Amino acid sequence: MLTRIAVLGSASFIERLRSFEHEIPSTRLDYYTYKIPSDAKDIVPTIKPCDAVFFSGSFPFNYAEDLIAKLPIPSFYLKQDENAIMTTLLSLSFTNPTAIHKLSIDLVHPEGVKSVLEDIGQIGETPFLMKIDTSFDLEEIVAFHTDLQKSGASSLAVTSIHAVYQRLRDNGLSVIRMIDPKSSIIKGIEDTKSLALLFKSQSAKIAVGFIQTNKELSISEAKIKQIAASIQANIVKEADNLYTLFSTQGDVQEALNSNLITTWMSPSSPAVKIAFGYGKTVLEATQNARDALSYATDNTAYLLTDSKELLGPYPNSHKQVRLKNNEPQLVQIAKETTLSPANLSKVIQFSRSRKSTEFTASDLEVYLQVSRRTTERILKKLADHGYVEIVGEEMTYQQGRPRAIYELNFPTYN
């Protein structure tokens, strides 16, 4: 089966890719040409159905980043690496020999030029370098090369942007394009293809869902069918107030990402609890959905993945809580403190969400949305084994005892 990839690039890039696309098996490339990189944000909405999107560089990718995030398929861009710099300098040595210090070069990562020059023993030679990103106007980049050539400081411009190349050439200046090696382009397409195949395989995995309503206020059959249709699910009625849905991870994830779940929970309809489970088998997905349902409250939904990551409550929050510990150190902490993986994960997420390492029991209580007694019990279990310590106290009121200030004493960034 062919993997269909949309390619966004300049006319010269696409012309070059066409010349060797036959060397990329089992792949169909659909081409979309831009004049300047910022055109990419207008092109993305016009892309026809495909399996993935490939951008010829980071510039068009960055310009369209907000739109890319909304695509239901993966995307990838060709990274300008040291191979491109080396290939360009090698080509120059044969076609247009120019002293290194007489070159002006614009590129995303100028430090790569210095690294290449060190590797080939040209430490004393330094070209004029301009670090570029999407905050630069094309006119600024054109002016950088133009001013250097007109002043005699440089004699040749090397540009990463086709539109800049065209402008400089039209103005009669000496310019060449940065050369992306054929091998790098093919590898970029192959990496994009791998992403597409992985995405397809993940999306096709089984997802099981549960819809539960109050026994006295059952949801209508029409509403159940509407929810099922939106994720292309089959329905099995378990009881008057409980339904099982069989779908795929791709359809469920798309519904969650697009916040379609808000349409399932109408204020005028009976309150519902919704849960989804992912798994490698139907049994595993069903058990994960059943576990997720235990966390759901009225008009909320939770998702438990096959790696035991609990996401929710939808539609108002997408907090992620790990219900399984894989890290040896976290397993040891959970074992010593007898804290559940869910509670330990919540404490870690709390730490990562804060700008300060210091916190009070009240701060943790608010984040966990549990009682003060439960919060203090969690802190005591951590403190008893040295995983949290009191580093100070505060008195923000006139009467009563001061409040302890805590700091966690174990890694939370893994």
C-alpha positions, -999 to 999 in steps of 0.1 A, spaced: 0 0 0 13 35 -9 20 60 18 7 94 6 28 124 17 21 161 10 53 180 3 55 217 9 85 234 -7 99 261 -30 98 255 -67 135 246 -69 132 221 -40 102 204 -55 119 203 -89 149 186 -74 129 161 -54 109 151 -85 141 141 -101 147 113 -77 113 106 -61 113 72 -80 140 61 -56 116 63 -27 95 31 -28 59 26 -18 54 64 -15 32 89 -34 43 125 -31 17 153 -36 35 187 -42 25 221 -29 47 250 -40 52 283 -21 69 315 -32 79 326 3 80 304 34 52 323 51 28 311 23 28 277 41 2 289 65 -22 295 36 -13 262 19 -18 239 48 -57 243 48 -57 234 11 -39 200 15 -59 171 2 -63 139 22 -29 122 28 -10 102 54 15 129 65 29 163 56 66 170 48 80 205 49 112 214 30 126 233 60 120 247 95 108 281 81 76 270 64 70 245 92 72 273 119 50 297 100 23 271 98 28 256 133 -6 266 147 -24 250 118 -2 219 118 -12 213 155 -48 209 143 -40 184 116 -52 148 123 -20 134 107 17 137 116 41 162 100 79 165 97 104 189 83 138 187 67 164 198 93 193 218 80 223 200 95 261 200 91 258 177 61 241 205 42 269 230 52 296 205 43 280 197 9 276 234 1 312 243 9 325 212 -10 304 222 -41 318 258 -38 354 245 -39 347 230 -74 323 255 -90 330 289 -74 361 289 -53 357 317 -27 377 325 4 357 316 35 360 351 50 344 365 18 312 345 23 280 358 38 257 329 50 222 329 65 210 298 83 190 286 113 220 272 132 251 292 124 271 273 150 271 244 125 293 264 102 319 269 129 318 233 137 324 222 101 352 247 96 369 233 127 366 198 114 383 207 81 411 227 98 398 262 88 397 276 123 411 310 113 386 315 85 352 330 95 324 339 71 297 365 79 269 347 96 233 356 101 211 335 124 176 334 110 142 325 123 106 334 115 109 367 134 130 381 106 115 398 76 129 387 43 140 422 36 163 421 66 180 390 52 183 404 17 198 436 32 223 416 52 238 401 21 234 432 -1 252 455 23 281 432 27 286 427 -11 282 464 -20 307 474 7 332 448 -7 333 429 26 319 397 10 318 385 -26 293 356 -24 260 351 -5 249 316 6 212 316 15 189 290 30 158 307 16 148 304 -20 129 338 -20 161 355 -8 181 337 -35 157 350 -61 158 386 -49 196 387 -47 200 372 -81 174 396 -96 194 425 -80 226 412 -98 244 400 -67 264 368 -65 244 342 -46 240 304 -43 215 283 -24 224 261 6 224 226 -8 204 199 10 220 166 3 200 141 -17 205 115 11 192 139 37 160 146 17 154 109 11 159 102 48 135 130 57 108 115 34 115 81 49 112 94 84 79 111 75 67 78 60 77 59 93 57 85 113 27 80 91 28 42 94 33 44 132 4 68 135 -18 45 114 -10 15 135 -16 34 168 -49 49 155 -62 15 144 -58 0 179 -89 -9 199 -106 16 222 -134 7 245 -157 32 261 -184 32 288 -213 56 291 -231 56 324 -261 76 336 -281 79 367 -305 49 370 -335 72 375 -326 94 345 -315 72 316 -300 88 286 -320 86 253 -311 60 227 -308 88 202 -281 105 222 -262 72 226 -263 67 188 -252 103 183 -221 98 205 -213 64 189 -216 78 154 -192 106 162 -165 81 170 -177 54 145 -184 30 174 -205 -1 178 -229 -1 208 -236 -28 233 -263 -21 260 -251 -36 293 -280 -23 314 -306 5 314 -279 30 325 -247 15 311 -235 12 275 -203 -1 260 -188 14 229 -162 -3 206 -141 21 185 -105 28 176 -79 49 193 -77 73 163 -114 81 163 -115 85 201 -84 107 202 -97 129 174 -130 134 193 -110 143 225 -86 166 207 -113 185 189 -133 188 222 -162 171 206 -170 157 240 -187 190 250 -215 182 225 -221 149 243 -228 165 276 -259 188 272 -270 207 303 -306 198 293 -299 161 292 -293 137 321 -258 138 335 -234 112 321 -201 96 331 -179 87 301 -147 67 302 -124 52 275 -97 27 277 -69 19 252 -52 -15 251 -34 -41 229 -64 -64 233 -101 -59 238 -98 -73 273 -71 -49 283 -89 -19 267 -121 -29 285 -104 -32 319 -87 2 313 -121 18 305 -136 3 336 -108 17 357 -112 51 341 -149 50 348 -142 48 385 -127 83 383 -155 99 363 -181 122 379 -213 136 364 -206 152 329 -169 143 329 -149 118 310 -115 101 316 -92 82 293 -68 54 306 -41 45 280 -24 12 276 6 26 294 -16 34 324 -17 72 319 -50 86 331 -61 117 312 -89 140 323 -113 151 334 -126 161 300 -138 185 288 -124 210 313 -90 195 320 -65 173 303 -43 165 334 -22 134 330 -17 110 359 4 79 357 -13 49 374 18 28 368 54 34 378 82 23 355 110 44 368 130 23 394 134 52 418 97 60 417 88 24 422 111 24 453 94 56 466 59 42 461 70 10 479 86 28 508 58 53 514 29 30 504 16 59 482 -4 47 452 11 54 417 -18 78 411 -11 99 442 27 99 436 21 110 400 -2 138 412 25 150 436 50 150 407 27 169 384 21 194 412 58 200 416 63 204 378 34 229 376 49 253 401 74 281 395 88 277 430 102 246 447 86 256 480 50 249 489 26 246 518 1 218 526 -26 242 516 -10 246 481 -9 208 477 -45 205 490 -58 229 464 -40 212 436 -50 177 446 -86 187 454 -87 165 484 -92 171 521 -65 186 544 -64 154 563 -56 134 531 -30 160 521 -13 158 555 -13 120 553 5 121 519 31 146 532 37 126 564 43 94 543 69 113 522 85 130 552 89 98 571 112 85 544 130 118 536 112 125 503 99 159 516 114 182 541 103 213 560 125 242 549 107 270 568 74 284 580 51 313 573 26 333 593 2 351 571 -24 356 598 -23 370 633 -34 340 654 -28 303 653 3 282 645 26 291 616 23 269 585 52 247 574 69 253 541 80 221 523 103 211 495 103 178 477 135 158 479 133 134 449 135 139 411 103 150 394 115 158 359 116 122 346 
